[in-house]
């Protein structure tokens, strides 16, 4: 079993209209690299031109905001649940 990533409706079109995808990785960074490798069109919507997660994207591991953990270096394990939450202006 891998890491379950919840895909927001605005990005589902880039992951074959799936609500969730299962991805492998040991950190948030690994998971997002693997996610964007499998679904390449997703990358431009998640990352800016410098390779950083876009400012309006919030990421949660099991309901914990990664900004209060170790950011993209936050460790994940099989069965963890990641939410991608775009900010609403």
C-alpha positions in Angstrom: 0.0 0.0 0.0 1.2 3.5 -0.8 0.3 7.0 0.2 -3.3 8.1 -0.8 -3.4 11.6 -2.3 -6.8 13.3 -2.5 -7.1 15.3 -5.7 -9.2 18.5 -5.6 -11.9 18.8 -8.3 -10.0 21.6 -10.1 -7.1 19.1 -10.8 -9.0 15.9 -11.4 -8.8 16.3 -15.2 -5.0 15.8 -14.9 -5.3 12.5 -13.1 -7.9 10.7 -15.3 -10.8 12.2 -13.3 -9.9 10.3 -10.1 -10.8 11.6 -6.6 -7.7 9.9 -5.1 -4.5 8.3 -6.4 -2.1 6.0 -4.6 1.6 7.0 -4.8 4.8 5.8 -3.3 7.3 7.9 -1.4 9.0 8.5 1.9 8.4 12.3 2.1 5.9 14.8 0.7 8.6 15.8 -1.8 9.0 12.1 -3.0 5.2 11.7 -3.3 4.8 14.8 -5.4 7.7 13.9 -7.7 6.2 10.5 -8.2 2.7 11.9 -8.7 3.9 14.4 -11.3 6.0 11.7 -13.0 2.9 9.5 -13.4 0.6 12.5 -14.3 2.9 14.9 -16.0 0.2 17.6 -16.8 -0.3 18.0 -13.1 3.2 19.4 -12.5 2.5 22.9 -14.0 -0.5 23.3 -11.7 1.3 22.4 -8.5 4.8 23.8 -9.0 5.9 27.3 -10.0 8.8 28.1 -12.4 11.3 27.7 -9.6 10.2 24.1 -8.8 8.4 25.2 -5.5 4.8 24.3 -4.6 2.6 27.2 -5.7 1.8 29.6 -2.9 -1.9 29.0 -3.1 -1.6 25.2 -2.6 -1.9 23.9 0.9 -0.9 20.4 1.7 -2.0 18.2 4.7 -0.8 14.9 6.0 -3.6 13.1 7.9 -5.2 16.6 8.5 -1.9 18.2 9.7 -0.7 21.2 7.7 2.9 20.5 6.5 3.8 24.1 7.1 3.8 23.1 10.8 5.7 19.9 10.2 8.8 19.7 8.0 7.3 21.2 4.9 8.0 19.2 1.7 10.6 17.1 3.7 7.8 15.8 6.0 8.0 12.1 6.3 5.1 9.9 5.2 4.4 6.2 5.5 2.2 3.7 3.8 -1.4 4.4 4.5 -1.0 8.1 5.1 -3.5 10.4 3.5 -2.4 13.6 1.8 -4.8 16.4 0.9 -4.0 19.0 -1.8 -6.1 22.0 -0.9 -6.0 25.1 -3.3 -6.6 28.3 -1.4 -9.8 30.2 -2.3 -9.5 34.0 -2.8 
